[in-house]
Amino acid sequence: MRCLFPLLVLLGCCARAPHRQASTHTPPAPSSAEAPRQPVASPALLVLIVDQLGSWVFETRRVSLAPDGAFAKLAREGVYARELRYEHATTSTAPGHAALYTGLPPRGSGIFANERFDESVGKSVSFLFDPTSRLVQGAALEGKGSSAASLQAETLADALRAQRPNAQIVSLSLKDRAAVPGGGRHPDASIWFDPGLGTFVSSTAFHGQLPAFALAANAELSKAYASVWQPLDAAWLRAHSPTSDDQAGEGDLGLGVQFPYELAKSKNRGLVFRGQPVADRALLALAQGVLDELHPETQPERPFLLALSLSTFDYVGHVHGPDSWESWEALRELDLALADFIAALERRLGARLSIMLTADHGAGMLPETDGNARARPWCVGQAPDAYERPCSKGTRLYRDELETLTKKVAAKALGTGNWIRAVIEPFVYVTPEVAALPEERRRALENAIIGALEQHPGIARVFPARAFAGACPDASDDSLSALVCRSLPAGSNDLYVAVSPGSFFDPRLVHAHGMNHGSPYLYDRVVPAFVRSGTRARAGTSISSRISPADFTATAAVLLGITPPPGAAAGRDLLRL
């Protein structure tokens, strides 16, 4: 058995659940006087979402990953779809997770971005922020928390709870915006990591106190914080990554931009922790704790949904870029860690277990790789790129600069007044005073802001949200205006900023470094998807045609033996394609 890491307790790599030998004896049919037959085992579904795993990145690396890794296993034993295409323009974590679990784009799910402006605190907050809830760290309450209140649609977990009230539902992530959609409104556990506190937390919306398995995981984090991230094979990285280990544009979180990374030396360990593979391993150890506490293998009459969002790959991409040594290493380590976790789960749940894996969005490129033919091979030759990846350098957009600009333009157009609240990608948030303006003045403000912003080289178009008050085009319409329409709340007064190809809002982890996603282009909208059923064999099947988030939701519902969430878009069973 492979043991890759020194923190064995934390990793759960080598601590395997006891194998329960399945009986080969077939008992005789019971007579009418005998006790009733045991009920057929209910399904168990593991949903894995690898944050920021775009198809263009995965297809580049697929052949380089281990043949006994999780990705190769799922492709070998199930269905591999090359192109799950998101139908909205805001390709970020919260909208992506909501789309997968509700079967709806942001206009239907109610989740329009990762962050929003909140009047109660006067600043940007998590889109799942709920001022009526409190964070739960241990038995203590620490500040305001998150909940499913922003969700305007039922989730897969909600449908499961309604149709099978005895189901066990657990959602775990390094982010609240991933954990909450996965667990829905009434989970048995919804846990995420808080970088400020440096521990796993929950919210009073879900828990009065942190479950015992989460407290145990927090007690083990001191070992993670003492870890050192070194590559498994530096020569392998040098041969595969198209950039050097110190590529220009990479961000420095205080530990440099080259291996090794000693987490103990960080001044902000909670922040840096999320961007190292030890964080995903801690999440898998947390999941192992769930299994040890809930024992789903001893309760076959209860459906089991385990939703895991693996976020390290996303944080690594944001800081170092998708072509970096760190990105290649993070995916390689995740692939191996997931293989071990899946094997342990299979031993516990057997044929009950089905697995689905996809991503919440794709990835952009470091502007500094412009001109690097190895990093941007699509720029060599004349064929159009299948993922709409640009050959232009791209531009970083900064919230504060755009906010200053829009406030200046608003004052010039309307005079002194309170017109702009904030710029929080992808929106320019206007004040209620703007909605009260006469139509002529309101249009003058919108036209002035649009004209100023569209002169920025990093901005393609700016749309007034109120122009999309009616129904949006069918999901087959991939035009920019249709994608934006499906990304907007009906009745909004704000403006939507669509970036130009290769450009992005600065991720604000290391100023003017790293990269971001969130664009309407295929490099951000297309991700891979895998489905492996424990009982419906489709081994080695590949789907080359595009599928949708609604297809993913519908397939998950089939595997759980339920109908999809009410209101979800019509989706197809991927095991029947």
N, C-alpha and C positions, 0 to 999 in steps of 0.2 A: 504494500500500500504506500502511496506517495504521501510524504509529509514535508511540505515545502518550507514551513516557517517555524521559528523557535517558540512562539507563544502558543503552545499546544492547547491549553485550556481555552484561551480566547478564540482561537481559530476554529475549534471544533473539527479540525482536519483529521485528527487521528482518533478522537473519541467517538466511536461508532456506537449506535444503538444496538442492543442485543438483537441478533437475527432470530426471528421466529420461524421455525421450520414449518412450512405448509404441509398439512396432512395429505397423503395420497390415498387414504381410505375413503371410499364412498359408502356412507351409511345407507341401510335399506330405507325405503319410503316408510314414513311413520303410519301406524294404523290410526283409526279414529280415536282410539283410547290414549294414544301417545301424546306427549307435549307438542305444541305447534312448532313447526320448523322455524329456525332462526331467520330473521329478515335478511333479504339480500343486502350486501354491503352498499352503503351510499357512496357517491363519488367523492374523490378528493382532487383538488386542483391547485397546482402551484403556478402562480403568474409571476414571471420575472420581467422587469422592465429595466433595461440597461440605458441609463440616461446618456443622451447625446450620441448614440451609436447609429450614425447615418449609413445608408446602404453603400455610398461611395467609399466610406472608410472601411466598412466590413468586407466588401468585395475585394478590396486591395489586400487585406490581411488574411482572408479566410484560409488560403492554402498554406499559410505560414504557421497557423495555430496547430496545437498538438492533436494528433489523431484520436487520442483518448480524452480530449477536452470536452466541455459541455456543448459547444457549438457543433462540433463534428458528430457527437452522439445524437443530438436532437435532429440533425439533418439526416443521419443514417437511419434513425428509428422512426422518423415521423415525416411531417410535411414542412418544406422550406419555401416560403414565399419571398421572392427577391424585392418586392416593391409594395409595401404598405404605404399608401400615399395619403398624407393629411390633407384635408379639404378646407383648411383655414390658413390665413397668412401669418398669424402670431405663433410661430413655431417655438414655443417655450414649454418649460416643464409642467406648469399647472394646467394650461389648456390641453397639452398632450395627454396627460394622465386622465383628465376629465373626459376627453374624447374616447379613450380606450374603455373606460369604465361606464360611460353613459351611452355610447354609440352616437354621440351628437357633437357637432362643432361648438365653439364657444357661444354662438348665438342661442343655442339650445341648452347647453350645460350651465351657462351663467358664469363660467370661468374664462376671463378674457385676457389675463396676463399673469405674470408671476407676482407683481406688486400693483398696488393701487394707492390713490390718495385717500386718506381717511380724515374726515372732518373732526372726529373726536380727539385726535392727537395732532392734527395739523401737519402731517408728513406722510411719506410713503411707508406702507406696511405690507406684509405678506397678504396676498389676495385672500387667504383663508383666515386672516386675523379676525378675531371676534372679541370686542371689548367686554362682552358679558361673560366670557370664560376666563379661566386662569390657568397658567402653566402648572403642571404637576411634576415636581421633582422630589422623589421620595414621597413622604406624606405632607411635605410643605408645599405651599402655593407661591409661585414666583412670577409675578407680573401677569400681563394679559396673554391669553392663549389663542388657540385656533380651533375652528370647528367646521362643520359642513354647512353652516348657515348660508354661505355664498352660493352653494350649489342650487341650481334651479331645476334640476332633473334628478330622477331616481338613478342610482348606480347599480351595478351588477350585485354588489354586496347587499344593497337595500332590497333588490328583487329576491335574492336568496333568503334573506331574513324573513320577508313577507311570505314566501311560498314554503319555506322549510324553517320554521321558527327555532328548531333545535340545532341548526347549523352552527359550526364553529367557524368564526371569521376573524382573521388576524391580518393586520397590515403594518409593515415595518419599513422605515426609510431613514435616510439621513436628512430628509426635508419634510416639513409639514405638508407642503403642496403636493407631495407624492403620496404620503401616508393616508391623508384624509380621503381622497377619492377612492383609493383602493379598499378602505375599510367601511366606507359609507357612514350612515348615521348611527348605527347600533352594532358596532363591532364588539367582539370579545376583547380585542386589544388593538389599539391604534397608537403606535409609538414612533417617535422620530428623535433626531439628534439636535440639540441646541448648542451652537458653537460658542455662544457667550457663556453659558453655564458649563460647557464641556462635558455634558452627560446626555443620556437618553431621557426624554421627557414625554409627557402626554398633556392632556388638557382635561379640565373638569367637564367638558362636553362629552367625554368618553369614560373618564376614570375619576373616582374620588381620591384614590392614591395609586401610586405606581405599582403595577403587578410585581410579584416576587421575582419573576424571571428577569424583569428589567432592572430591578435593584441589584440582582446578582451580576448582571452584565455591567452595570455601572461600577461595581466594586472591582471588576477586572480591568477597567480602562487604564488604570495606572500602569499596567504592563504594556498596553498599547502605546502610551505616551513615552515609554522608555525605548521604543523600537527604533531601528535604523532601517531605512529603505535602501536596499542595494539591488541591482539587477540580478536576475537568476543567471544571465549569461551576457556579459557586456559585448562579447564578440558577435553574438546573435543580433543584438541591438544595432551595432555598428553596421552590420551587413544589411539589415532590413530598413532601418529608418532613413528617409531621404535627406535628413538634416543632421547637423552635428549636435552634440549634447549641449552646446551653448548657443543654439540658434538665436540670432537677433530677433527681438520682439517678445521673447519669453519673459514672464514675470518672476520677480524674486519676492517671496513671502517671508524673507528673513533668513533663509537657509541656502541662498545661492540658486543657481539654475543648472547645477550638475550633480550627478550621483557622487557620493551617497548623501541621503537626507537624514539627519539625526533629529528626530522629533523633540527630544528632550531639550534641545538648544533653542527651540522656538519660543518667542515671547508671546505668541498667541496660539497655543497648542490646539485649541478647539477649532480654529479656522484652518490651520495647516493640516490637522488630522484628517479632515474630510477629503483632502486631495492626495491621500496615500492609500495604497491597497489594504493597509491594516484596518482602515475604516470599514470597507466592505466585508472584511473577514470578521470584524466585530459585529456587523449586522447579521452575518450568517450564524455566528455564535449566539446572538440574541434569538434568532429563529430556532436554533437547536434548543435553547431554554424554553421556548414556547412549546415545542414538541414534548419535552420532558415534563412540563407542567400540565398540559392539556391531554396528553396521551391519546391522540386521535386513533391510533391503531387498536386501542381497546374499546373504542366506541364506534363500531362500523355502521351503526344505525344513524349516525349523525354526519351529514355532508361537511366537508372541510375545505375552506378556502384560505390559502396562505398567499398573500400578495406582498412581494418583495420588490423594492425599488433600489437598485444599485447605483449610487451617485458618484463614486470616486472617479470614474472615467470622465464624467462631465466636468468636475472641478479641475482635473488634470488638463483637460482640453482647454478650459477657460484660461488657465494660467500659462500653459506651455505650448498650446496649439496641437492640432491633430496629427501632425507629422513628427512630433518630438519623440525623443527616446522615452520620455516619461509616459507618453500616450501609448506607445507600442508595448511598453512593459506593463502598464496598468491593465490593458486588455488581456495580455497573455496570462497574468496572474489571476485575473478574474475568471477566465476560462477554466483554469485548473481548479480553483477553489470551488466554483460552481459544480464541476464534475464530481468532486468529493461530496459536496452537500447533497446533490441529487442522488448519488449512490446510497448515502445514509438514509435518505427519505424513502427511497425505493425499498430498502430492506424493512422499513417499518410499515409501509402502506401497500406494497405489492401492486397487484393489477388495479387496485382502486385509483392509483395515482395517474393523473394526466398532467402535462406540463405545457405551458405556453410562454414564449419569450418574444419580446419585441423592444422597441425604443420609443421614447416620447417625442423625439425630434432628431434632426441630423446635426450637422456641424459646419461652421464656416472655416475660413482659412486665415492663418496669420498673414497680414499684409506684407510682412517682411520676407515671405517666401516668393514674392513676385520675382520672376526671372529664373527661378530654380526649376529646371526641367524635370528633375527627379520628384520634386514635391508637387509639381503641376504638369504631369505628363500630357494632360488633355490639351495643353496649349501648343503642343508639337503636332503639326499637321493641320489639315483644313476641316476635318470632320467635326460637326457640331457635337458638343458634349451632352451626353444623355442626362446628366444631373444639373445642367445649366450653371456649371462652375465657371467663374469669370477668369479671364486672363489679365484683367486690370488689377491694380494693387489693392484697391479698396480703402475706405476711410473709416476711422473711428469717430463716433459721434459722442458728445459729452452732454449730459443732462444740464449741467449748470450753464454752459455756454448757450444752449438752445433756449433755456428758460429765460436767460437775460435778453436774448434776441427777441423772443416772442413778447416779452413784457414791454420792451422798447417799441416794437412795432405796434402793439396794441395802444400804447399811450399816444403814439403819433396819429393813429387812425381815429381814436375816440376821445383823446384828452385824458387828463388825470382820472384815475379810477381803479377799482379792483376788478380786473378783467381776467387775469391768468392765475390759476392756483399752482400748477407745477407741470413739469415735463417728466413723465415717468413712462419709459418705453412700453408700448409704441404710441402713447397718447400725449397730446397737449391737453391738459385738463383746464377747462374754463370755469369761471365762477357762476353761481346762480344769477348774478347781475346780467351776464351776457344773455341768458335765456329770456330775460325780461325786456331786452332792447327791442325797439321797433325793427321790423324786418330789414329796412334799408341800412340801418347802422350795423345790425348784426352781420349782414352779408358783407358790408365794407370791412369789418374786422376779419372775417374769415378769409376774404380775398387778399387782404394785406398780409396775413400770417402765411397763407399758402404761397403767395408770391415770394416772400422772403425766404421761407424754408426750402422751396424748390430750387433756389439758386445754389443751395449747398451741394457740393459734389457727392456727398454721401446719401443724399435723399432723392428718391425717384419720383414719388408722388405724395401729396398730402390730401386726405379726404375729409370733408366735414361729415361726421357720423350721421347727422340728421338727413343727409341725402339718401340714406339707406333705410328709411322708415318703413318701406314696404317689404314684401317677401323677397328673399334672396333667390338667385338662380339655382337651378338644379345642381347637385353635387358634381355632375359631369362637366360643368363649366369651370375651367381652370384659369379664366381671365383674372387679372389682378383685382378688378373691381368686385368680382364674385367672391374671391378669396377674402377680401377685406370685409365685404358684407357679412359673410359667415363668421367673422371675427368680432363683430360689434354688437353691443346690446341695443335692442330696439328702443328708440326714444332718447338716445344719448345726445348730448350737446357738444361733445368734445371733438377733437380732430385726430385722425389716425395718420401716423407717419410711416410710410413704406420706404425702407432703405433701398439704395441702389445695389446692384450685384456686387458682392464682395465686401460691402460696407456693413457696419453694425454699431449698435450702441456699446460704448465701452463697458465691459463687465464689472468694472469698479472693484476688482480684487487687487490689482496692481495698476495704478493709474497709467494710461497710455501704453499698456502692455497686454499681452494675451489676446484672446479672440472671443467672439460671441456668436450666437445663433439668433433666430427670431425673424428671419427674412421669409418672403413668400416663394423663394426659388427652390427647385427640386433638391439641391444639395442639403437644404434644411427640412424639406417636407417628405422625403422618401427614406424609409427605414426597413430593415429586414424583419421577418416574423417567422416563428417556428411553432408548430403544434405537434405534440406527441400524445396520443391517447393510450391509456393503459389497456383498453379493450378493443379499440377499433384500429386494426393494423393498416397503416398506409406507409410502410417503411420506404424511405428513400425517394419520396415523391417531391417534385419541384414544381412550383407555380411561377410562371414567368409573367403572367398578366397582372395588372395592378389590383390590389385589394384595398379595402377601406377600414378605418377604425370600427365602423359598424359591423363589418365582417368579423373582426376580432371579438367584439362584444358578443355577437350572436353565437360564435363558436364556443366561447367560454360558457355561455348559458347552456348550450347543448351538452357540454362536458359535465356541467353541474346538474343536469337533469331538470332545468327550470326554463320558463319562458323569459325572454330578454326584458330588461327594465321597461316599464311603461313609457311610451313616448320615444324610445330609441328608434333611430332610422333603421329601415329594413336592411338586414345583413344576411350573408350567406354562411353556411356551415363549410368551413375551409376543408374539412375532411371529406366533403362530397364533391369538391371541384375536380 
